[in-house]
Amino acid sequence: SAGEGNAKQIQRRDAFLLAMHQRSNEKRKLSEECVGLLAASRGYLDNILRDGGMPGTSQGVEAMQNLLNHVNSEAGEVLASIDDTLDITEDGCRILEEAISSHFE
């Protein structure tokens, strides 16, 4: 239905807002932006939003920080490579997605 499609679009928008939100004193690396955008585009942030972790809330900020910390511990070499080369390989993207997925299991 049109209502469901609209709700899905709003949820996807909120997922991207959650992924991109940062405090004014915070500066994220390109690799961290990649993790957030990949997580948002694949639907991994939907449960955080459903549980009240909206963009700008302490719950949303904490959820994103936990995700970034997990991915850094699982795929730190890929993150470093993104920041060094300003690029991401297909292999790197797959490794990041596996790390993101494992955080939500």
Biopython code that builds the backbone (N, CA, C, O; Angstrom):
import numpy as np
from Bio.PDB.StructureBuilder import StructureBuilder

atoms = [
    (1, "SER", "N", (0.836, -1.193, 0.000)),
    (1, "SER", "CA", (0.000, 0.000, 0.000)),
    (1, "SER", "C", (0.876, 1.249, 0.000)),
    (1, "SER", "O", (2.066, 1.195, 0.309)),
    (2, "ALA", "N", (0.267, 2.358, -0.349)),
    (2, "ALA", "CA", (1.005, 3.628, -0.410)),
    (2, "ALA", "C", (1.502, 4.020, 0.976)),
    (2, "ALA", "O", (2.599, 4.561, 1.114)),
    (3, "GLY", "N", (0.696, 3.747, 2.005)),
    (3, "GLY", "CA", (1.088, 4.071, 3.375)),
    (3, "GLY", "C", (2.331, 3.321, 3.808)),
    (3, "GLY", "O", (3.220, 3.888, 4.443)),
    (4, "GLU", "N", (2.391, 2.030, 3.459)),
    (4, "GLU", "CA", (3.563, 1.216, 3.810)),
    (4, "GLU", "C", (4.804, 1.710, 3.082)),
    (4, "GLU", "O", (5.881, 1.803, 3.671)),
    (5, "GLY", "N", (4.650, 2.029, 1.795)),
    (5, "GLY", "CA", (5.775, 2.540, 1.016)),
    (5, "GLY", "C", (6.296, 3.838, 1.590)),
    (5, "GLY", "O", (7.504, 4.058, 1.678)),
    (6, "ASN", "N", (5.360, 4.704, 1.984)),
    (6, "ASN", "CA", (5.721, 5.980, 2.581)),
    (6, "ASN", "C", (6.450, 5.780, 3.900)),
    (6, "ASN", "O", (7.453, 6.444, 4.165)),
    (7, "ALA", "N", (5.948, 4.864, 4.732)),
    (7, "ALA", "CA", (6.573, 4.579, 6.027)),
    (7, "ALA", "C", (7.993, 4.052, 5.826)),
    (7, "ALA", "O", (8.904, 4.395, 6.579)),
    (8, "LYS", "N", (8.168, 3.221, 4.806)),
    (8, "LYS", "CA", (9.498, 2.661, 4.516)),
    (8, "LYS", "C", (10.452, 3.778, 4.081)),
    (8, "LYS", "O", (11.615, 3.799, 4.485)),
    (9, "GLN", "N", (9.950, 4.711, 3.251)),
    (9, "GLN", "CA", (10.783, 5.845, 2.823)),
    (9, "GLN", "C", (11.187, 6.707, 4.013)),
    (9, "GLN", "O", (12.332, 7.151, 4.101)),
    (10, "ILE", "N", (10.252, 6.944, 4.925)),
    (10, "ILE", "CA", (10.542, 7.757, 6.109)),
    (10, "ILE", "C", (11.571, 7.045, 6.983)),
    (10, "ILE", "O", (12.492, 7.671, 7.507)),
    (11, "GLN", "N", (11.403, 5.725, 7.136)),
    (11, "GLN", "CA", (12.357, 4.956, 7.939)),
    (11, "GLN", "C", (13.754, 4.992, 7.315)),
    (11, "GLN", "O", (14.748, 5.133, 8.027)),
    (12, "ARG", "N", (13.829, 4.865, 5.992)),
    (12, "ARG", "CA", (15.125, 4.904, 5.309)),
    (12, "ARG", "C", (15.753, 6.279, 5.488)),
    (12, "ARG", "O", (16.953, 6.386, 5.740)),
    (13, "ARG", "N", (14.944, 7.338, 5.358)),
    (13, "ARG", "CA", (15.455, 8.701, 5.570)),
    (13, "ARG", "C", (16.013, 8.836, 6.984)),
    (13, "ARG", "O", (17.112, 9.356, 7.175)),
    (14, "ASP", "N", (15.261, 8.370, 7.966)),
    (14, "ASP", "CA", (15.702, 8.465, 9.357)),
    (14, "ASP", "C", (16.970, 7.651, 9.594)),
    (14, "ASP", "O", (17.824, 8.053, 10.385)),
    (15, "ALA", "N", (17.101, 6.506, 8.914)),
    (15, "ALA", "CA", (18.303, 5.681, 9.050)),
    (15, "ALA", "C", (19.520, 6.453, 8.531)),
    (15, "ALA", "O", (20.581, 6.429, 9.154)),
    (16, "PHE", "N", (19.369, 7.133, 7.400)),
    (16, "PHE", "CA", (20.481, 7.927, 6.870)),
    (16, "PHE", "C", (20.790, 9.112, 7.771)),
    (16, "PHE", "O", (21.956, 9.459, 7.957)),
    (17, "LEU", "N", (19.754, 9.742, 8.336)),
    (17, "LEU", "CA", (19.979, 10.852, 9.275)),
    (17, "LEU", "C", (20.712, 10.362, 10.516)),
    (17, "LEU", "O", (21.604, 11.041, 11.026)),
    (18, "LEU", "N", (20.334, 9.175, 11.004)),
    (18, "LEU", "CA", (21.011, 8.585, 12.153)),
    (18, "LEU", "C", (22.475, 8.309, 11.820)),
    (18, "LEU", "O", (23.367, 8.599, 12.618)),
    (19, "ALA", "N", (22.713, 7.750, 10.640)),
    (19, "ALA", "CA", (24.073, 7.412, 10.223)),
    (19, "ALA", "C", (24.953, 8.655, 10.109)),
    (19, "ALA", "O", (26.141, 8.612, 10.431)),
    (20, "MET", "N", (24.374, 9.750, 9.655)),
    (20, "MET", "CA", (25.158, 10.953, 9.385)),
    (20, "MET", "C", (25.221, 11.933, 10.564)),
    (20, "MET", "O", (26.032, 12.859, 10.557)),
    (21, "HIS", "N", (24.374, 11.732, 11.565)),
    (21, "HIS", "CA", (24.322, 12.688, 12.677)),
    (21, "HIS", "C", (25.629, 12.690, 13.455)),
    (21, "HIS", "O", (26.159, 11.633, 13.799)),
    (22, "GLN", "N", (26.139, 13.867, 13.727)),
    (22, "GLN", "CA", (27.270, 13.985, 14.638)),
    (22, "GLN", "C", (27.157, 15.270, 15.429)),
    (22, "GLN", "O", (26.600, 16.265, 14.964)),
    (23, "ARG", "N", (27.693, 15.227, 16.626)),
    (23, "ARG", "CA", (27.683, 16.423, 17.472)),
    (23, "ARG", "C", (28.578, 17.482, 16.825)),
    (23, "ARG", "O", (29.452, 17.160, 16.020)),
    (24, "SER", "N", (28.352, 18.746, 17.185)),
    (24, "SER", "CA", (29.100, 19.845, 16.558)),
    (24, "SER", "C", (30.601, 19.744, 16.837)),
    (24, "SER", "O", (31.406, 20.233, 16.043)),
    (25, "ASN", "N", (30.987, 19.124, 17.941)),
    (25, "ASN", "CA", (32.413, 19.023, 18.282)),
    (25, "ASN", "C", (33.041, 17.716, 17.794)),
    (25, "ASN", "O", (34.195, 17.420, 18.105)),
    (26, "GLU", "N", (32.282, 16.946, 17.036)),
    (26, "GLU", "CA", (32.734, 15.634, 16.577)),
    (26, "GLU", "C", (33.160, 15.710, 15.120)),
    (26, "GLU", "O", (32.504, 16.359, 14.305)),
    (27, "LYS", "N", (34.256, 15.048, 14.801)),
    (27, "LYS", "CA", (34.703, 15.000, 13.413)),
    (27, "LYS", "C", (34.931, 13.540, 13.054)),
    (27, "LYS", "O", (35.813, 12.889, 13.616)),
    (28, "ARG", "N", (34.140, 13.024, 12.121)),
    (28, "ARG", "CA", (34.265, 11.624, 11.729)),
    (28, "ARG", "C", (35.205, 11.458, 10.558)),
    (28, "ARG", "O", (35.361, 12.350, 9.724)),
    (29, "LYS", "N", (35.828, 10.293, 10.516)),
    (29, "LYS", "CA", (36.671, 9.926, 9.388)),
    (29, "LYS", "C", (35.791, 9.450, 8.245)),
    (29, "LYS", "O", (34.642, 9.060, 8.456)),
    (30, "LEU", "N", (36.332, 9.482, 7.032)),
    (30, "LEU", "CA", (35.612, 8.985, 5.863)),
    (30, "LEU", "C", (35.178, 7.530, 6.074)),
    (30, "LEU", "O", (34.060, 7.159, 5.716)),
    (31, "SER", "N", (36.053, 6.713, 6.651)),
    (31, "SER", "CA", (35.732, 5.304, 6.873)),
    (31, "SER", "C", (34.512, 5.149, 7.772)),
    (31, "SER", "O", (33.690, 4.258, 7.553)),
    (32, "GLU", "N", (34.388, 6.006, 8.778)),
    (32, "GLU", "CA", (33.243, 5.931, 9.685)),
    (32, "GLU", "C", (31.961, 6.335, 8.967)),
    (32, "GLU", "O", (30.898, 5.765, 9.212)),
    (33, "GLU", "N", (32.067, 7.320, 8.082)),
    (33, "GLU", "CA", (30.903, 7.714, 7.273)),
    (33, "GLU", "C", (30.467, 6.539, 6.391)),
    (33, "GLU", "O", (29.275, 6.278, 6.228)),
    (34, "CYS", "N", (31.458, 5.834, 5.826)),
    (34, "CYS", "CA", (31.154, 4.670, 4.977)),
    (34, "CYS", "C", (30.390, 3.607, 5.763)),
    (34, "CYS", "O", (29.418, 3.037, 5.267)),
    (35, "VAL", "N", (30.835, 3.345, 6.990)),
    (35, "VAL", "CA", (30.172, 2.341, 7.835)),
    (35, "VAL", "C", (28.723, 2.754, 8.086)),
    (35, "VAL", "O", (27.807, 1.943, 7.949)),
    (36, "GLY", "N", (28.522, 4.015, 8.455)),
    (36, "GLY", "CA", (27.166, 4.490, 8.737)),
    (36, "GLY", "C", (26.257, 4.413, 7.533)),
    (36, "GLY", "O", (25.116, 3.960, 7.634)),
    (37, "LEU", "N", (26.761, 4.856, 6.390)),
    (37, "LEU", "CA", (25.943, 4.843, 5.170)),
    (37, "LEU", "C", (25.648, 3.423, 4.703)),
    (37, "LEU", "O", (24.544, 3.138, 4.239)),
    (38, "LEU", "N", (26.625, 2.535, 4.820)),
    (38, "LEU", "CA", (26.411, 1.140, 4.440)),
    (38, "LEU", "C", (25.371, 0.508, 5.363)),
    (38, "LEU", "O", (24.468, -0.192, 4.904)),
    (39, "ALA", "N", (25.501, 0.757, 6.656)),
    (39, "ALA", "CA", (24.544, 0.208, 7.624)),
    (39, "ALA", "C", (23.132, 0.738, 7.360)),
    (39, "ALA", "O", (22.161, -0.016, 7.426)),
    (40, "ALA", "N", (23.023, 2.028, 7.065)),
    (40, "ALA", "CA", (21.714, 2.631, 6.796)),
    (40, "ALA", "C", (21.109, 2.073, 5.514)),
    (40, "ALA", "O", (19.927, 1.732, 5.475)),
    (41, "SER", "N", (21.927, 1.980, 4.462)),
    (41, "SER", "CA", (21.396, 1.560, 3.161)),
    (41, "SER", "C", (20.974, 0.090, 3.154)),
    (41, "SER", "O", (20.119, -0.307, 2.362)),
    (42, "ARG", "N", (21.572, -0.720, 4.037)),
    (42, "ARG", "CA", (21.245, -2.149, 4.091)),
    (42, "ARG", "C", (20.180, -2.481, 5.131)),
    (42, "ARG", "O", (19.821, -3.646, 5.303)),
    (43, "GLY", "N", (19.666, -1.446, 5.835)),
    (43, "GLY", "CA", (18.580, -1.658, 6.790)),
    (43, "GLY", "C", (19.022, -2.057, 8.191)),
    (43, "GLY", "O", (18.184, -2.380, 9.034)),
    (44, "TYR", "N", (20.321, -2.038, 8.450)),
    (44, "TYR", "CA", (20.798, -2.470, 9.769)),
    (44, "TYR", "C", (20.433, -1.508, 10.895)),
    (44, "TYR", "O", (20.425, -1.905, 12.060)),
    (45, "LEU", "N", (20.131, -0.255, 10.569)),
    (45, "LEU", "CA", (19.815, 0.728, 11.609)),
    (45, "LEU", "C", (18.325, 0.771, 11.942)),
    (45, "LEU", "O", (17.916, 1.475, 12.866)),
    (46, "ASP", "N", (17.516, 0.025, 11.199)),
    (46, "ASP", "CA", (16.060, 0.085, 11.388)),
    (46, "ASP", "C", (15.630, -0.271, 12.813)),
    (46, "ASP", "O", (14.761, 0.390, 13.380)),
    (47, "ASN", "N", (16.231, -1.305, 13.390)),
    (47, "ASN", "CA", (15.846, -1.698, 14.755)),
    (47, "ASN", "C", (16.239, -0.645, 15.786)),
    (47, "ASN", "O", (15.532, -0.441, 16.772)),
    (48, "ILE", "N", (17.369, 0.022, 15.556)),
    (48, "ILE", "CA", (17.773, 1.107, 16.463)),
    (48, "ILE", "C", (16.705, 2.194, 16.448)),
    (48, "ILE", "O", (16.310, 2.702, 17.498)),
    (49, "LEU", "N", (16.240, 2.548, 15.249)),
    (49, "LEU", "CA", (15.196, 3.571, 15.116)),
    (49, "LEU", "C", (13.905, 3.114, 15.785)),
    (49, "LEU", "O", (13.266, 3.882, 16.505)),
    (50, "ARG", "N", (13.522, 1.856, 15.543)),
    (50, "ARG", "CA", (12.282, 1.321, 16.128)),
    (50, "ARG", "C", (12.329, 1.343, 17.649)),
    (50, "ARG", "O", (11.306, 1.527, 18.309)),
    (51, "ASP", "N", (13.539, 1.151, 18.205)),
    (51, "ASP", "CA", (13.687, 1.132, 19.663)),
    (51, "ASP", "C", (13.883, 2.528, 20.253)),
    (51, "ASP", "O", (14.167, 2.664, 21.443)),
    (52, "GLY", "N", (13.733, 3.562, 19.429)),
    (52, "GLY", "CA", (13.788, 4.934, 19.934)),
    (52, "GLY", "C", (15.117, 5.637, 19.728)),
    (52, "GLY", "O", (15.285, 6.769, 20.182)),
    (53, "GLY", "N", (16.064, 5.001, 19.058)),
    (53, "GLY", "CA", (17.369, 5.608, 18.829)),
    (53, "GLY", "C", (17.358, 6.538, 17.631)),
    (53, "GLY", "O", (18.052, 6.300, 16.642)),
    (54, "MET", "N", (16.576, 7.589, 17.721)),
    (54, "MET", "CA", (16.434, 8.523, 16.605)),
    (54, "MET", "C", (17.675, 9.410, 16.500)),
    (54, "MET", "O", (18.436, 9.536, 17.459)),
    (55, "PRO", "N", (17.879, 10.034, 15.312)),
    (55, "PRO", "CA", (19.018, 10.930, 15.123)),
    (55, "PRO", "C", (19.034, 12.026, 16.190)),
    (55, "PRO", "O", (18.008, 12.649, 16.462)),
    (56, "GLY", "N", (20.191, 12.255, 16.786)),
    (56, "GLY", "CA", (20.323, 13.323, 17.769)),
    (56, "GLY", "C", (20.026, 12.915, 19.195)),
    (56, "GLY", "O", (20.342, 13.663, 20.121)),
    (57, "THR", "N", (19.421, 11.738, 19.404)),
    (57, "THR", "CA", (19.160, 11.280, 20.771)),
    (57, "THR", "C", (20.414, 10.610, 21.325)),
    (57, "THR", "O", (21.252, 10.126, 20.564)),
    (58, "SER", "N", (20.538, 10.584, 22.635)),
    (58, "SER", "CA", (21.703, 9.940, 23.241)),
    (58, "SER", "C", (21.710, 8.455, 22.888)),
    (58, "SER", "O", (22.775, 7.865, 22.705)),
    (59, "GLN", "N", (20.533, 7.850, 22.791)),
    (59, "GLN", "CA", (20.436, 6.433, 22.416)),
    (59, "GLN", "C", (20.945, 6.219, 20.989)),
    (59, "GLN", "O", (21.654, 5.248, 20.727)),
    (60, "GLY", "N", (20.592, 7.109, 20.074)),
    (60, "GLY", "CA", (21.052, 7.005, 18.693)),
    (60, "GLY", "C", (22.552, 7.203, 18.583)),
    (60, "GLY", "O", (23.231, 6.471, 17.864)),
    (61, "VAL", "N", (23.069, 8.198, 19.299)),
    (61, "VAL", "CA", (24.510, 8.490, 19.290)),
    (61, "VAL", "C", (25.280, 7.291, 19.843)),
    (61, "VAL", "O", (26.289, 6.876, 19.273)),
    (62, "GLU", "N", (24.798, 6.739, 20.953)),
    (62, "GLU", "CA", (25.462, 5.588, 21.587)),
    (62, "GLU", "C", (25.423, 4.363, 20.671)),
    (62, "GLU", "O", (26.412, 3.640, 20.553)),
    (63, "ALA", "N", (24.288, 4.136, 20.028)),
    (63, "ALA", "CA", (24.157, 2.983, 19.120)),
    (63, "ALA", "C", (25.138, 3.087, 17.961)),
    (63, "ALA", "O", (25.764, 2.097, 17.585)),
    (64, "MET", "N", (25.275, 4.286, 17.392)),
    (64, "MET", "CA", (26.214, 4.474, 16.285)),
    (64, "MET", "C", (27.654, 4.310, 16.761)),
    (64, "MET", "O", (28.477, 3.727, 16.054)),
    (65, "GLN", "N", (27.966, 4.820, 17.955)),
    (65, "GLN", "CA", (29.329, 4.691, 18.478)),
    (65, "GLN", "C", (29.665, 3.222, 18.732)),
    (65, "GLN", "O", (30.775, 2.776, 18.443)),
    (66, "ASN", "N", (28.704, 2.477, 19.271)),
    (66, "ASN", "CA", (28.908, 1.042, 19.492)),
    (66, "ASN", "C", (29.164, 0.312, 18.174)),
    (66, "ASN", "O", (30.032, -0.557, 18.092)),
    (67, "LEU", "N", (28.400, 0.676, 17.149)),
    (67, "LEU", "CA", (28.590, 0.070, 15.825)),
    (67, "LEU", "C", (29.991, 0.384, 15.302)),
    (67, "LEU", "O", (30.703, -0.515, 14.856)),
    (68, "LEU", "N", (30.385, 1.652, 15.354)),
    (68, "LEU", "CA", (31.697, 2.054, 14.841)),
    (68, "LEU", "C", (32.829, 1.362, 15.612)),
    (68, "LEU", "O", (33.819, 0.938, 15.017)),
    (69, "ASN", "N", (32.678, 1.250, 16.927)),
    (69, "ASN", "CA", (33.694, 0.568, 17.737)),
    (69, "ASN", "C", (33.805, -0.903, 17.333)),
    (69, "ASN", "O", (34.908, -1.437, 17.211)),
    (70, "HIS", "N", (32.663, -1.549, 17.127)),
    (70, "HIS", "CA", (32.654, -2.963, 16.746)),
    (70, "HIS", "C", (33.319, -3.164, 15.382)),
    (70, "HIS", "O", (34.166, -4.041, 15.216)),
    (71, "VAL", "N", (32.923, -2.340, 14.413)),
    (71, "VAL", "CA", (33.487, -2.479, 13.067)),
    (71, "VAL", "C", (34.990, -2.192, 13.096)),
    (71, "VAL", "O", (35.762, -2.844, 12.394)),
    (72, "ASN", "N", (35.400, -1.223, 13.904)),
    (72, "ASN", "CA", (36.820, -0.918, 14.018)),
    (72, "ASN", "C", (37.603, -2.114, 14.567)),
    (72, "ASN", "O", (38.719, -2.387, 14.125)),
    (73, "SER", "N", (37.008, -2.826, 15.535)),
    (73, "SER", "CA", (37.711, -3.982, 16.106)),
    (73, "SER", "C", (37.707, -5.172, 15.149)),
    (73, "SER", "O", (38.630, -5.987, 15.168)),
    (74, "GLU", "N", (36.669, -5.275, 14.309)),
    (74, "GLU", "CA", (36.555, -6.406, 13.380)),
    (74, "GLU", "C", (37.246, -6.157, 12.039)),
    (74, "GLU", "O", (37.735, -7.091, 11.404)),
    (75, "ALA", "N", (37.283, -4.905, 11.616)),
    (75, "ALA", "CA", (37.761, -4.589, 10.258)),
    (75, "ALA", "C", (38.609, -3.321, 10.241)),
    (75, "ALA", "O", (38.512, -2.511, 9.319)),
    (76, "GLY", "N", (39.432, -3.159, 11.261)),
    (76, "GLY", "CA", (40.254, -1.951, 11.396)),
    (76, "GLY", "C", (41.158, -1.695, 10.200)),
    (76, "GLY", "O", (41.383, -0.546, 9.818)),
    (77, "GLU", "N", (41.680, -2.779, 9.606)),
    (77, "GLU", "CA", (42.572, -2.613, 8.451)),
    (77, "GLU", "C", (41.831, -2.002, 7.262)),
    (77, "GLU", "O", (42.377, -1.167, 6.541)),
    (78, "VAL", "N", (40.588, -2.427, 7.067)),
    (78, "VAL", "CA", (39.779, -1.884, 5.963)),
    (78, "VAL", "C", (39.497, -0.403, 6.215)),
    (78, "VAL", "O", (39.588, 0.414, 5.299)),
    (79, "LEU", "N", (39.155, -0.059, 7.456)),
    (79, "LEU", "CA", (38.886, 1.347, 7.787)),
    (79, "LEU", "C", (40.137, 2.198, 7.546)),
    (79, "LEU", "O", (40.047, 3.288, 6.981)),
    (80, "ALA", "N", (41.285, 1.708, 7.968)),
    (80, "ALA", "CA", (42.539, 2.444, 7.766)),
    (80, "ALA", "C", (42.823, 2.622, 6.278)),
    (80, "ALA", "O", (43.272, 3.683, 5.847)),
    (81, "SER", "N", (42.559, 1.583, 5.505)),
    (81, "SER", "CA", (42.772, 1.647, 4.054)),
    (81, "SER", "C", (41.878, 2.707, 3.407)),
    (81, "SER", "O", (42.327, 3.454, 2.538)),
    (82, "ILE", "N", (40.616, 2.770, 3.832)),
    (82, "ILE", "CA", (39.686, 3.779, 3.299)),
    (82, "ILE", "C", (40.223, 5.178, 3.603)),
    (82, "ILE", "O", (40.228, 6.050, 2.734)),
    (83, "ASP", "N", (40.672, 5.384, 4.838)),
    (83, "ASP", "CA", (41.164, 6.710, 5.228)),
    (83, "ASP", "C", (42.468, 7.069, 4.523)),
    (83, "ASP", "O", (42.723, 8.241, 4.246)),
    (84, "ASP", "N", (43.296, 6.062, 4.233)),
    (84, "ASP", "CA", (44.573, 6.313, 3.538)),
    (84, "ASP", "C", (44.365, 6.580, 2.051)),
    (84, "ASP", "O", (44.974, 7.488, 1.486)),
    (85, "THR", "N", (43.494, 5.779, 1.415)),
    (85, "THR", "CA", (43.354, 5.840, -0.045)),
    (85, "THR", "C", (42.167, 6.687, -0.495)),
    (85, "THR", "O", (42.065, 7.044, -1.669)),
    (86, "LEU", "N", (41.264, 7.012, 0.444)),
    (86, "LEU", "CA", (40.002, 7.708, 0.127)),
    (86, "LEU", "C", (39.192, 6.907, -0.887)),
    (86, "LEU", "O", (38.493, 7.472, -1.728)),
    (87, "ASP", "N", (39.296, 5.595, -0.794)),
    (87, "ASP", "CA", (38.592, 4.692, -1.704)),
    (87, "ASP", "C", (38.231, 3.424, -0.937)),
    (87, "ASP", "O", (38.782, 3.143, 0.127)),
    (88, "ILE", "N", (37.296, 2.670, -1.500)),
    (88, "ILE", "CA", (36.918, 1.392, -0.898)),
    (88, "ILE", "C", (36.849, 0.352, -2.007)),
    (88, "ILE", "O", (36.275, 0.594, -3.069)),
    (89, "THR", "N", (37.433, -0.793, -1.750)),
    (89, "THR", "CA", (37.407, -1.881, -2.730)),
    (89, "THR", "C", (36.136, -2.690, -2.538)),
    (89, "THR", "O", (35.482, -2.587, -1.500)),
    (90, "GLU", "N", (35.781, -3.500, -3.540)),
    (90, "GLU", "CA", (34.629, -4.401, -3.395)),
    (90, "GLU", "C", (34.847, -5.327, -2.214)),
    (90, "GLU", "O", (33.930, -5.581, -1.432)),
    (91, "ASP", "N", (36.071, -5.832, -2.090)),
    (91, "ASP", "CA", (36.414, -6.725, -0.987)),
    (91, "ASP", "C", (36.258, -6.002, 0.350)),
    (91, "ASP", "O", (35.721, -6.561, 1.307)),
    (92, "GLY", "N", (36.727, -4.767, 0.407)),
    (92, "GLY", "CA", (36.600, -3.970, 1.626)),
    (92, "GLY", "C", (35.152, -3.748, 1.995)),
    (92, "GLY", "O", (34.788, -3.813, 3.169)),
    (93, "CYS", "N", (34.333, -3.489, 1.012)),
    (93, "CYS", "CA", (32.901, -3.282, 1.237)),
    (93, "CYS", "C", (32.263, -4.548, 1.811)),
    (93, "CYS", "O", (31.448, -4.480, 2.731)),
    (94, "ARG", "N", (32.642, -5.699, 1.261)),
    (94, "ARG", "CA", (32.102, -6.979, 1.743)),
    (94, "ARG", "C", (32.522, -7.221, 3.194)),
    (94, "ARG", "O", (31.711, -7.646, 4.017)),
    (95, "ILE", "N", (33.790, -6.947, 3.500)),
    (95, "ILE", "CA", (34.297, -7.140, 4.863)),
    (95, "ILE", "C", (33.578, -6.205, 5.837)),
    (95, "ILE", "O", (33.217, -6.618, 6.940)),
    (96, "LEU", "N", (33.369, -4.948, 5.436)),
    (96, "LEU", "CA", (32.643, -4.007, 6.290)),
    (96, "LEU", "C", (31.221, -4.483, 6.541)),
    (96, "LEU", "O", (30.723, -4.418, 7.664)),
    (97, "GLU", "N", (30.569, -4.963, 5.483)),
    (97, "GLU", "CA", (29.190, -5.408, 5.654)),
    (97, "GLU", "C", (29.117, -6.613, 6.589)),
    (97, "GLU", "O", (28.185, -6.723, 7.386)),
    (98, "GLU", "N", (30.089, -7.513, 6.499)),
    (98, "GLU", "CA", (30.124, -8.660, 7.416)),
    (98, "GLU", "C", (30.316, -8.192, 8.857)),
    (98, "GLU", "O", (29.680, -8.716, 9.771)),
    (99, "ALA", "N", (31.189, -7.210, 9.060)),
    (99, "ALA", "CA", (31.424, -6.667, 10.402)),
    (99, "ALA", "C", (30.176, -5.977, 10.943)),
    (99, "ALA", "O", (29.835, -6.132, 12.116)),
    (100, "ILE", "N", (29.496, -5.216, 10.087)),
    (100, "ILE", "CA", (28.247, -4.542, 10.491)),
    (100, "ILE", "C", (27.213, -5.588, 10.863)),
    (100, "ILE", "O", (26.570, -5.491, 11.908)),
    (101, "SER", "N", (27.053, -6.589, 10.007)),
    (101, "SER", "CA", (26.078, -7.644, 10.236)),
    (101, "SER", "C", (26.343, -8.375, 11.549)),
    (101, "SER", "O", (25.413, -8.658, 12.304)),
    (102, "SER", "N", (27.611, -8.679, 11.821)),
    (102, "SER", "CA", (27.952, -9.417, 13.042)),
    (102, "SER", "C", (27.648, -8.592, 14.295)),
    (102, "SER", "O", (27.385, -9.157, 15.357)),
    (103, "HIS", "N", (27.682, -7.279, 14.180)),
    (103, "HIS", "CA", (27.353, -6.420, 15.329)),
    (103, "HIS", "C", (25.884, -6.570, 15.719)),
    (103, "HIS", "O", (25.537, -6.451, 16.894)),
    (104, "PHE", "N", (25.035, -6.826, 14.751)),
    (104, "PHE", "CA", (23.589, -6.870, 15.004)),
    (104, "PHE", "C", (23.064, -8.278, 15.205)),
    (104, "PHE", "O", (21.856, -8.463, 15.356)),
    (105, "GLU", "N", (23.941, -9.282, 15.211)),
    (105, "GLU", "CA", (23.489, -10.668, 15.406)),
    (105, "GLU", "C", (23.192, -10.937, 16.873)),
    (105, "GLU", "O", (22.801, -12.048, 17.229)),
]
sb = StructureBuilder()
sb.init_structure("model")
sb.init_model(0)
sb.init_chain("A")
sb.init_seg("    ")
for serial, (resi, resn, name, xyz) in enumerate(atoms, 1):
    if name == "N":
        sb.init_residue(resn, " ", resi, " ")
    sb.init_atom(name, np.array(xyz, "f"), 0.0, 1.0, " ", f" {name:<3s}", serial, name[0])
structure = sb.get_structure()
